[in-house]
Amino acid sequence: MGNIIKRLIDAGYRVTNVTKKSTELEHGPSGKYLYLLPNKTITVVLDPLTVEADKELERASAGMNHNTSFKQFPVRDNGGAGPITYGYAFRFSSAEEAFTFIQYALTVPTEKI
């Protein structure tokens, strides 16, 4: 996961929080956040407002991912005791593939739906 983090930092992201569950990064120029999950495959979680604004992204995702560490994302009811933050997960086999995808995701205008 270190390779993708280094590439993202070089591209204007900064690490804003690290937990056992995720690494939070903010893209300074756009203010967009994303999360990297410490899985065997590179897993990127994007803000649902970004994904839901682009139906191609939504179809390409591995689905919703609910996690209390996604502090910068909206909440929704997922059948638990209360609402929980969530995003859409995307899985990649290489840092290069993930980086290219993230660069594309930055271009998606985020609008409240």
C-alpha positions, 0 to 999 in steps of 0.5 A: 500500500506504500506505493499508492500512498507515495504516488497520491502524495506526489499528486497533491494528496495528504494523509489526514488520518490513519487507523487500523481500518483505513488511511484517509487522504485529502486531495488539497486542490479539490478537497475530495477525500478517499480511503485506502483499506489495508486489504490484500488487494488495493481497495479504494473507497470513494465518497458516495456523492462522487460515485452516485454522480457518475453511473459508470463509477457506480456500476464499476464499484464493488458495492457500498462499504460501511465503516466508522473510520470514513469520517469525511463521508455521509452516513446512512442506516445499514440496519445497525443501532444507528447510521454509519458512514459509508462509501463505494469500494473499488479493488485493484491489482496494482498501484498504477491501476488504482492511481489512474482510477483515482485521477479519473475520479477527481474529475467527476463533479460532486453534486448533492443528489 
